[in-house]
Amino acid sequence: MTSQTANETRPSLAQAADESKLPTALCDLLEPGISVSEFRDALARAVTAVTVVTTNGPGGLAGVTCSAVASVCDTPPTVLVCMNRRSYVNGVIKQNDVLCVNWLSSQQSGVSDMFAGVGKLSMPERFSSGRWHTLATGAPYSADATIALDCRVVEAMEVGTHSVFLARVLATKTHEEEHRDPLVYCRRSYATTRPTAH
Ligand SMILES: Cc1cc2nc3c(=O)[nH]c(=O)nc-3n(C[C@H](O)[C@H](O)[C@H](O)COP(=O)(O)OP(=O)(O)OC[C@H]3O[C@@H](n4cnc5c(N)ncnc54)[C@H](O)[C@@H]3O)c2cc1C
């Protein structure tokens, strides 16, 4: 006979939120911690690079502004993208199994706004201005971005309100200007980086 501890039988909160669609407020009650606003206000002070994550394939053409993007490892070359499960693009990426992460340059704050839903343009309209091309997967990359990483999705996991996509990098494109300034987001505003004096 095997014995089980309470922790072994109890699903994690992330599992519970996913399996029974528990709202965030109920998860907060089950495991009190900081509030959503405290979490957001703290992270609003962190600097993040602004990207547009695109996809194309059987699910259609789509793209959305994302700052929750990070490098995971170089062997194999892997990045992660965190995307709200309510976002239309989330479902399209799950159908296409490919995505391209475009790190925007400081001249592209308008592109960031558009792909964040400002102006409520359709997906084809979002790609009708600017220089968009493709690399290995068919997901669009912006020729005006500082870097583009073209990827195949290898895993998607659900964590509370968001999907976390792990994606293998199949091709890269860097802008011809080596020192093109990046677009970053901090204190709920766009900015760019400058070298420090020392
Ligand atoms: C700096 C910054 C960073 C951000 N970082 C992140 C992040 O890391 N992760 C994250 O999840 N969000 C992030 N966001 C939010 C994100 O960019 C969007 O604002 C959010 O997902 C809402 O997108 P949306 O307005 O396109 O709405 P959605 O409801 O997702 O999409 C609406 C659009 O989808 C299209 N559409 C909808 N249904 C269909 C259909 N059936 N057929 C064809 N087209 C359809 C239409 O064009 C429509 O306008 C960030 C925003 C900013 C400004």
The ligand as a Tripos MOL2 file, in Angstrom:
@<TRIPOS>MOLECULE
LIG
   53    58     1     0     0
SMALL
NO_CHARGES

@<TRIPOS>ATOM
      1 C1          4.3630   47.5160  -24.1700 C.3       1 LIG1
      2 C2          3.3240   46.4120  -24.1540 C.ar      1 LIG1
      3 C3          3.6860   45.1260  -23.7880 C.ar      1 LIG1
      4 C4          2.7460   44.0850  -23.7680 C.ar      1 LIG1
      5 N1          3.1550   42.8320  -23.4280 N.ar      1 LIG1
      6 C5          2.2830   41.8090  -23.4660 C.ar      1 LIG1
      7 C6          2.7140   40.4830  -23.1830 C.ar      1 LIG1
      8 O1          3.8760   40.2320  -22.8890 O.2       1 LIG1
      9 N2          1.7940   39.4820  -23.2520 N.ar      1 LIG1
     10 C7          0.4740   39.7370  -23.5900 C.ar      1 LIG1
     11 O2         -0.3230   38.7910  -23.6330 O.2       1 LIG1
     12 N3          0.0480   40.9700  -23.8770 N.ar      1 LIG1
     13 C8          0.9040   42.0160  -23.8360 C.ar      1 LIG1
     14 N4          0.4760   43.2760  -24.1380 N.ar      1 LIG1
     15 C9         -0.9450   43.4760  -24.4930 C.3       1 LIG1
     16 C10        -1.2090   43.1210  -25.9660 C.3       1 LIG1
     17 O3         -0.2920   43.7630  -26.8120 O.3       1 LIG1
     18 C11        -2.6100   43.5350  -26.4440 C.3       1 LIG1
     19 O4         -2.8510   44.8620  -26.0660 O.3       1 LIG1
     20 C12        -3.7160   42.6600  -25.9330 C.3       1 LIG1
     21 O5         -3.4570   41.3010  -26.2150 O.3       1 LIG1
     22 C13        -5.0440   43.0180  -26.6450 C.3       1 LIG1
     23 O6         -4.8370   42.8180  -28.0200 O.3       1 LIG1
     24 P1         -5.9280   43.2390  -29.1190 P.3       1 LIG1
     25 O7         -6.4230   44.6250  -28.8850 O.co2     1 LIG1
     26 O8         -5.3440   42.9170  -30.4410 O.co2     1 LIG1
     27 O9         -7.1950   42.3900  -28.7510 O.3       1 LIG1
     28 P2         -7.6110   40.9200  -29.1520 P.3       1 LIG1
     29 O10        -8.9950   40.7650  -28.6280 O.co2     1 LIG1
     30 O11        -6.6100   39.9010  -28.7680 O.co2     1 LIG1
     31 O12        -7.6410   40.9270  -30.7370 O.3       1 LIG1
     32 C14        -8.4920   41.7680  -31.4110 C.3       1 LIG1
     33 C15        -8.0490   41.8080  -32.8800 C.3       1 LIG1
     34 O13        -7.8530   40.4790  -33.3540 O.3       1 LIG1
     35 C16        -8.3740   40.3730  -34.6560 C.3       1 LIG1
     36 N5         -9.4220   39.3140  -34.6260 N.ar      1 LIG1
     37 C17       -10.2030   38.9640  -33.5830 C.ar      1 LIG1
     38 N6        -10.9990   37.9510  -33.9050 N.ar      1 LIG1
     39 C18       -10.7100   37.6390  -35.1870 C.ar      1 LIG1
     40 C19       -11.1850   36.6580  -36.0980 C.ar      1 LIG1
     41 N7        -12.0960   35.7610  -35.7660 N.pl3     1 LIG1
     42 N8        -10.6380   36.6210  -37.3350 N.ar      1 LIG1
     43 C20        -9.6760   37.5050  -37.6860 C.ar      1 LIG1
     44 N9         -9.1960   38.4540  -36.8740 N.ar      1 LIG1
     45 C21        -9.7010   38.5100  -35.6470 C.ar      1 LIG1
     46 C22        -8.9060   41.7200  -35.0550 C.3       1 LIG1
     47 O14        -7.8810   42.3790  -35.7880 O.3       1 LIG1
     48 C23        -9.1050   42.4240  -33.7490 C.3       1 LIG1
     49 O15        -8.9120   43.8150  -33.8410 O.3       1 LIG1
     50 C24         1.4030   44.3390  -24.1500 C.ar      1 LIG1
     51 C25         1.0200   45.6370  -24.5470 C.ar      1 LIG1
     52 C26         1.9740   46.6600  -24.5480 C.ar      1 LIG1
     53 C27         1.5610   48.0450  -25.0000 C.3       1 LIG1
@<TRIPOS>BOND
     1     1     2 1
     2     2     3 ar
     3     2    52 ar
     4     3     4 ar
     5     4     5 ar
     6     4    50 ar
     7     5     6 ar
     8     6     7 ar
     9     6    13 1
    10     7     8 2
    11     7     9 ar
    12     9    10 ar
    13    10    11 2
    14    10    12 ar
    15    12    13 ar
    16    13    14 ar
    17    14    15 1
    18    14    50 ar
    19    15    16 1
    20    16    17 1
    21    16    18 1
    22    18    19 1
    23    18    20 1
    24    20    21 1
    25    20    22 1
    26    22    23 1
    27    23    24 1
    28    24    25 2
    29    24    26 1
    30    24    27 1
    31    27    28 1
    32    28    29 2
    33    28    30 1
    34    28    31 1
    35    31    32 1
    36    32    33 1
    37    33    34 1
    38    33    48 1
    39    34    35 1
    40    35    36 1
    41    35    46 1
    42    36    37 ar
    43    36    45 ar
    44    37    38 ar
    45    38    39 ar
    46    39    40 ar
    47    39    45 ar
    48    40    41 1
    49    40    42 ar
    50    42    43 ar
    51    43    44 ar
    52    44    45 ar
    53    46    47 1
    54    46    48 1
    55    48    49 1
    56    50    51 ar
    57    51    52 ar
    58    52    53 1
@<TRIPOS>SUBSTRUCTURE
     1 LIG1         1 GROUP 0 **** ****
